[in-house]
Each structure stands twice: as structure tokens, then as C-alpha cells.
Amino acid sequence: MNDFLQISLFFGAVISLLAYEFGLILKKKFKLAVLNPLLIAVICVIGVTQVLHIDYKTYNESAKYISYLLTPATVCLAVPLYEQLHLLRKNVKAVISGLLAGVIASMGGVWVCAKIFGLNHQEYVTLLPKSITTAIGMGVSEELGGIVTITVAAIVITGILGNVIADVVFRVFGIHDPVARGLALGNSAHAIGTARAMELGEIEGAMSSLAIAVAGLLTVLGASFFAQIG
């Protein structure tokens, strides 16, 4: 089986895309937040690799081509932001304050959890970039001496969780302003949260796109400080 997969260079990419498409179909049909397409895709890919006895190295070798699109896809998120520049100018103070508070809360939360659960320094810095996009988070984790693969897993889990519970959180805390919703999703759940923000509306999508970039930059700047106190 593995020999066949090594010949089929795009096997992993095809399986990943088909699994995600299956997730999209389920989400559209049942309209349940828990049926997040990425979550469904992860479960399906794990199931396929287990049933066919495909090791991770073989799968990743044929699925890595999708990763090449991660950075340009993130950059493309600037388009909806450009279309809503007037809103950014109008709410610039609130936007900056909200993003700064979100980044501090994210890394501060990791610091508190590290103390409570007795994580060592490597485990602690591994989780610091959990709320920023993978393209930036991997570099931050590597620079701080973290375990990059676990950082990626933490980022994906954070994004999926944020995407799934967003509506409940907004409803419980009465968050109705589209700017606030977009900033919250992008700041806490990066690109996966932005996908949900774009479903909510153009303003939410634009603000979430902004949050990804700014939160990533602030995390890069602040991670070194938090790494020293952990």
C-alpha cells in the first residue's frame, strides 16, 4: 500500500480535499456548528489513514502541496479588509485596543495554565502562539524552542473550537456589533475563525482578516516577553 502511495504523489492532497468537501456538504445539510468542515476533514483523514495503514510520513509527503497555498491564502484575506477601510478608520482606537487585549489575554491565559498544570518551559512556549495563524505560529514556536508539531495541533484545535462555539459566545454575551464579532473571531481563532466570520457578513470577514495580521504581529513581539516570565 505504501509503495502505491509513494507513486501517487497527490494521494494525501486528494483525500484531504475530498474529506473537506464532505465536511462542507454535512455543514450545509444539517447547519450545525459542531459539523465544522475542517473538524470533519481531520476525522475522515485519520479514519482513512488508519484503515489503509498509511503512516503519517507517507501521508504528509503527498499532502504537503496543500500547505504551499497557506501563506498566499492568508495574504488574500487582505482583500475584504481593503473594501472596508472606512470602517477601520472610523473604529481605529477600538480596533487597536481590542486586538491588544485579545493577544495579552491569549498568551496570559497560556501562562496561567502553565502554572496551574506545571508545564515545563518547552511545553509552555509551544502553546504561546496557539491563537495565531499557522504560517506565523510555526515560526514563533521554533524561535522560542517549542515543539512545532504540537504548536500546529494547538493552533488547529483552537481555530476549530473558536469556529464551533462562536455563535454561542456571541449570543450569551450579547455581542451583536459586526466589527466586534470579526475582531473576536480573527484574534482568537485565526484563519478558521475568519472563515466563520465571512459567513456572518462582509464587515465581520474584513475585521477578522485584519485581526489575523495584527494579532500575529503582536504575538511575535510579545511572545519573547512571555517566554521569559514563564
C-alpha positions as CSV (number, residue, x, y, z in Angstrom):
1,M,0.0,0.0,0.0
2,N,2.7,2.5,0.9
3,D,4.6,1.8,-2.3
4,F,1.5,2.6,-4.2
5,L,1.0,5.8,-2.3
6,Q,4.6,6.9,-2.9
7,I,3.9,6.6,-6.6
8,S,0.6,8.5,-6.2
9,L,2.2,11.8,-5.3
10,F,-1.1,13.7,-4.7
11,F,-3.0,10.9,-2.8
12,G,-2.8,12.8,0.5
13,A,-3.9,16.1,-1.1
14,V,-6.8,14.4,-2.8
15,I,-8.0,12.7,0.3
16,S,-7.7,15.9,2.3
17,L,-9.7,17.9,-0.2
18,L,-12.4,15.3,-0.6
19,A,-12.7,15.0,3.2
20,Y,-13.1,18.8,3.5
21,E,-15.7,18.8,0.7
22,F,-17.6,16.1,2.6
23,G,-17.5,18.3,5.7
24,L,-18.9,21.2,3.7
25,I,-21.8,19.1,2.5
26,L,-22.6,18.0,6.0
27,K,-22.5,21.6,7.3
28,K,-24.8,22.9,4.6
29,K,-27.2,20.0,5.0
30,F,-27.6,20.0,8.8
31,K,-26.4,23.6,9.6
32,L,-24.9,22.5,12.9
33,A,-21.8,24.4,14.3
34,V,-20.3,21.2,15.5
35,L,-20.1,19.9,12.0
36,N,-17.2,22.2,11.1
37,P,-15.7,21.2,7.7
38,L,-12.1,21.2,9.0
39,L,-13.0,19.0,12.0
40,I,-14.9,16.6,9.8
41,A,-11.9,16.5,7.4
42,V,-9.5,15.7,10.2
43,I,-11.7,12.9,11.4
44,C,-12.1,11.5,7.9
45,V,-8.4,11.7,7.1
46,I,-7.4,10.0,10.3
47,G,-10.0,7.2,9.6
48,V,-8.7,6.7,6.1
49,T,-5.0,6.5,7.1
50,Q,-5.9,4.1,9.9
51,V,-8.0,1.8,7.8
52,L,-5.4,1.7,5.0
53,H,-2.5,1.5,7.4
54,I,-0.8,4.7,6.0
55,D,1.9,6.2,8.2
56,Y,2.0,9.9,8.8
57,K,5.2,10.4,6.9
58,T,3.8,8.9,3.7
59,Y,0.5,10.8,4.0
60,N,2.3,14.1,4.7
61,E,4.6,13.6,1.7
62,S,1.7,13.5,-0.6
63,A,-0.4,16.2,1.2
64,K,2.2,18.8,1.7
65,Y,1.3,20.6,-1.6
66,I,-1.8,22.0,0.2
67,S,0.5,23.7,2.7
68,Y,2.1,25.6,0.0
69,L,-1.1,27.5,-0.5
70,L,-1.4,28.5,3.2
71,T,0.6,31.7,3.0
72,P,-0.9,33.1,-0.2
73,A,-4.4,32.2,1.0
74,T,-3.7,34.2,4.2
75,V,-2.5,37.2,2.2
76,C,-5.6,37.1,0.1
77,L,-7.6,37.9,3.3
78,A,-6.4,41.5,2.8
79,V,-9.0,42.0,0.0
80,P,-12.1,42.2,2.2
81,L,-10.2,44.4,4.6
82,Y,-9.4,46.8,1.8
83,E,-13.1,47.0,0.9
84,Q,-13.9,48.1,4.5
85,L,-11.1,50.6,5.1
86,H,-13.6,53.3,6.0
87,L,-14.8,51.2,8.9
88,L,-11.2,50.7,10.1
89,R,-10.6,54.4,10.1
90,K,-13.8,55.0,12.0
91,N,-13.1,52.5,14.7
92,V,-9.3,52.5,14.8
93,K,-9.0,53.1,18.6
94,A,-11.4,50.4,19.5
95,V,-9.8,48.0,17.0
96,I,-6.3,48.5,18.4
97,S,-7.4,48.3,22.0
98,G,-9.4,45.1,21.3
99,L,-6.6,43.4,19.4
100,L,-4.1,44.3,22.1
101,A,-6.3,43.0,24.8
102,G,-7.0,39.8,22.9
103,V,-3.3,39.0,22.4
104,I,-2.5,39.7,26.0
105,A,-5.4,37.6,27.2
106,S,-4.4,34.7,24.9
107,M,-0.7,34.5,26.0
108,G,-1.6,35.4,29.6
109,G,-4.1,32.5,29.6
110,V,-1.4,30.1,28.5
111,W,0.9,31.4,31.2
112,V,-1.8,30.8,33.9
113,C,-2.5,27.3,32.6
114,A,1.2,26.5,32.5
115,K,1.5,27.5,36.2
116,I,-1.6,25.5,37.2
117,F,-0.7,22.3,35.3
118,G,3.0,22.5,35.9
119,L,4.1,22.7,32.3
120,N,7.9,22.9,31.6
121,H,9.3,25.8,29.6
122,Q,9.3,24.0,26.3
123,E,5.7,22.9,26.7
124,Y,4.8,26.5,27.7
125,V,6.3,28.3,24.8
126,T,4.9,25.6,22.4
127,L,1.4,26.8,23.3
128,L,2.0,30.6,23.3
129,P,1.2,31.1,19.6
130,K,-2.0,28.9,19.7
131,S,-4.3,31.8,18.6
132,I,-2.4,33.0,15.5
133,T,-2.3,31.6,12.0
134,T,-0.2,28.5,11.4
135,A,2.1,30.3,9.0
136,I,3.3,32.7,11.8
137,G,2.8,30.4,14.7
138,M,5.2,27.7,13.5
139,G,8.0,30.3,13.2
140,V,7.3,31.7,16.7
141,S,7.3,28.3,18.2
142,E,10.5,27.3,16.5
143,E,12.2,30.5,17.5
144,L,11.3,30.1,21.2
145,G,12.4,26.4,21.3
146,G,8.9,24.9,21.3
147,I,7.6,21.7,19.7
148,V,6.4,22.9,16.3
149,T,4.2,19.9,15.6
150,I,2.3,20.3,18.8
151,T,2.0,24.0,18.1
152,V,0.3,23.3,14.8
153,A,-2.1,20.9,16.6
154,A,-2.9,23.5,19.2
155,I,-3.5,26.2,16.5
156,V,-5.9,23.9,14.6
157,I,-7.8,22.9,17.7
158,T,-8.1,26.5,18.9
159,G,-9.4,27.6,15.4
160,I,-11.9,24.8,15.2
161,L,-13.1,25.4,18.8
162,G,-13.5,29.1,18.1
163,N,-15.4,28.5,14.9
164,V,-17.7,26.0,16.6
165,I,-18.6,28.0,19.8
166,A,-18.6,31.5,18.2
167,D,-22.3,31.8,17.8
168,V,-23.0,30.6,21.4
169,V,-20.5,33.0,22.8
170,F,-21.9,35.9,20.9
171,R,-25.4,35.1,22.0
172,V,-24.5,34.5,25.7
173,F,-22.6,37.8,26.0
174,G,-24.8,39.8,23.7
175,I,-22.2,40.7,21.1
176,H,-24.0,42.0,18.1
177,D,-21.7,44.6,16.6
178,P,-20.1,43.2,13.4
179,V,-16.8,44.9,14.0
180,A,-16.5,43.3,17.4
181,R,-17.5,39.9,16.1
182,G,-15.0,40.0,13.4
183,L,-12.1,41.1,15.6
184,A,-13.0,38.4,18.2
185,L,-13.0,35.6,15.7
186,G,-9.8,36.6,13.9
187,N,-8.0,37.4,17.2
188,S,-8.9,34.1,18.9
189,A,-9.4,31.6,16.1
190,H,-7.2,33.0,13.2
191,A,-8.0,31.8,9.7
192,I,-10.5,29.1,10.7
193,G,-12.4,31.7,12.7
194,T,-12.2,34.1,9.8
195,A,-13.9,31.5,7.6
196,R,-16.9,31.7,10.1
197,A,-16.6,35.5,10.2
198,M,-17.0,35.7,6.4
199,E,-20.2,33.5,6.7
200,L,-21.6,36.1,9.1
201,G,-21.0,39.1,6.8
202,E,-18.6,41.3,4.9
203,I,-17.8,43.5,7.8
204,E,-17.1,40.6,10.1
205,G,-14.9,39.0,7.5
206,A,-12.9,42.2,6.9
207,M,-12.3,42.8,10.6
208,S,-11.3,39.2,11.2
209,S,-8.8,39.4,8.3
210,L,-7.3,42.5,10.0
211,A,-7.2,40.7,13.3
212,I,-5.2,37.8,11.9
213,A,-2.4,40.0,10.6
214,V,-2.2,42.4,13.6
215,A,-2.6,39.7,16.3
216,G,0.1,37.7,14.5
217,L,2.5,40.7,14.6
218,L,1.7,41.5,18.3
219,T,2.2,37.9,19.2
220,V,5.6,37.8,17.5
221,L,6.6,40.9,19.5
222,G,5.0,39.8,22.8
223,A,5.9,36.1,22.8
224,S,9.6,36.8,23.7
225,F,8.5,38.7,26.8
226,F,6.0,36.0,27.9
227,A,8.6,33.3,27.2
228,Q,11.0,34.9,29.7
229,I,8.5,35.1,32.5
230,G,7.3,31.5,32.0
